Amino acid sequence: MLNDLAKEIHEIACEKGFYDNPASFIEKLYLIASEVFEAGDAWIKHREDEVKEELADILIRLLDFWHYYLPNSDIDFVVENKIEKNKGRPYMHNKKL
């Protein structure tokens, strides 16, 4: 599911020219981070629709990033394995807030 979505997202990004002069690995990570900050800003301003849109942007940028830099990895497999690993971790991962 995520593999197919990542492929589609990346194809759209290519069609729209985002890979004519692709940003570096670090620049792409910063773009993902900027969307996180935008979501936080929208949350602070109580703009729920904006929060949803920014969260979607985070997911879109992340899946595009993953597909571009790790094209042969199975995103679904990696995420499912991580979920299973997290299930076995202790409550709050033994951390305090």
Backbone torsions as a table, in degrees:
resi	resn	phi	psi	omega
1	MET	NA	-54.1	179.5
2	LEU	-67.9	-34.1	178.2
3	ASN	-60.2	-46.7	-179.4
4	ASP	-66.2	-40.8	179.2
5	LEU	-64.3	-43.4	178.9
6	ALA	-61.3	-42.0	179.3
7	LYS	-62.8	-45.8	179.4
8	GLU	-62.4	-45.7	179.8
9	ILE	-60.4	-44.0	-179.3
10	HIS	-65.7	-40.0	177.8
11	GLU	-60.9	-41.6	178.2
12	ILE	-64.2	-44.5	179.5
13	ALA	-60.0	-40.1	177.8
14	CYS	-65.8	-44.9	179.2
15	GLU	-60.2	-32.8	-176.8
16	LYS	-90.3	6.8	173.0
17	GLY	88.1	7.1	-177.3
18	PHE	-72.8	-6.0	177.8
19	TYR	-119.3	13.1	174.0
20	ASP	-64.2	-41.4	173.7
21	ASN	-135.1	78.7	-172.4
22	PRO	-63.2	143.8	175.5
23	ALA	-70.4	160.9	178.6
24	SER	-73.0	168.5	176.9
25	PHE	-52.0	-49.7	-178.3
26	ILE	-66.3	-42.4	178.4
27	GLU	-60.8	-40.3	178.3
28	LYS	-64.4	-39.6	176.8
29	LEU	-63.1	-40.8	178.6
30	TYR	-65.0	-33.4	176.8
31	LEU	-65.0	-38.5	176.3
32	ILE	-63.9	-45.9	179.8
33	ALA	-61.0	-37.8	-180.0
34	SER	-62.9	-34.9	177.2
35	GLU	-67.6	-35.5	177.0
36	VAL	-62.2	-44.9	178.9
37	PHE	-64.8	-37.2	177.6
38	GLU	-64.9	-38.1	177.0
39	ALA	-64.7	-41.5	178.2
40	GLY	-63.4	-41.6	178.7
41	ASP	-63.2	-42.8	178.6
42	ALA	-63.8	-37.6	179.0
43	TRP	-63.9	-46.2	179.5
44	ILE	-59.2	-35.9	-178.5
45	LYS	-87.0	6.4	177.7
46	HIS	58.3	41.5	179.3
47	ARG	-108.9	82.6	-172.8
48	GLU	-58.3	-42.1	179.7
49	ASP	-62.7	-38.4	177.3
50	GLU	-66.4	-39.4	178.1
51	VAL	-58.3	-47.8	180.0
52	LYS	-59.4	-44.1	-179.3
53	GLU	-64.6	-41.8	179.5
54	GLU	-67.8	-38.1	176.1
55	LEU	-63.6	-38.2	175.4
56	ALA	-63.5	-41.3	177.6
57	ASP	-60.6	-40.1	178.4
58	ILE	-59.5	-49.3	-178.5
59	LEU	-63.0	-43.5	179.7
60	ILE	-61.9	-49.7	-179.7
61	ARG	-63.2	-39.6	-178.9
62	LEU	-65.8	-45.7	179.9
63	LEU	-66.8	-38.1	176.0
64	ASP	-62.8	-46.3	178.5
65	PHE	-57.1	-49.9	-178.2
66	TRP	-60.7	-47.4	-178.5
67	HIS	-62.2	-38.9	-177.6
68	TYR	-72.2	-46.8	-174.5
69	TYR	-87.4	-23.8	-179.8
70	LEU	-131.5	59.6	-171.4
71	PRO	-63.1	-21.5	-177.9
72	ASN	-99.7	6.4	179.1
73	SER	-89.3	150.7	179.5
74	ASP	-95.7	98.2	-175.1
75	ILE	-59.6	-45.0	-179.6
76	ASP	-57.5	-45.9	-179.1
77	PHE	-62.6	-47.2	-178.6
78	VAL	-62.5	-44.9	-179.1
79	VAL	-66.5	-44.2	178.9
80	GLU	-61.3	-41.7	177.5
81	ASN	-63.9	-39.3	179.1
82	LYS	-66.7	-38.7	176.9
83	ILE	-60.8	-45.6	179.1
84	GLU	-62.4	-41.3	177.8
85	LYS	-61.7	-43.4	180.0
86	ASN	-64.1	-33.0	178.5
87	LYS	-60.6	-31.3	-177.8
88	GLY	-88.1	-1.6	-178.7
89	ARG	-81.2	155.7	179.4
90	PRO	-70.1	164.0	179.4
91	TYR	-53.4	128.2	-179.3
92	MET	56.0	18.3	-179.2
93	HIS	54.6	30.3	-178.9
94	ASN	62.1	26.5	179.4
95	LYS	-110.0	154.6	176.2
96	LYS	-111.6	144.7	176.7
97	LEU	-84.7	NA	NA
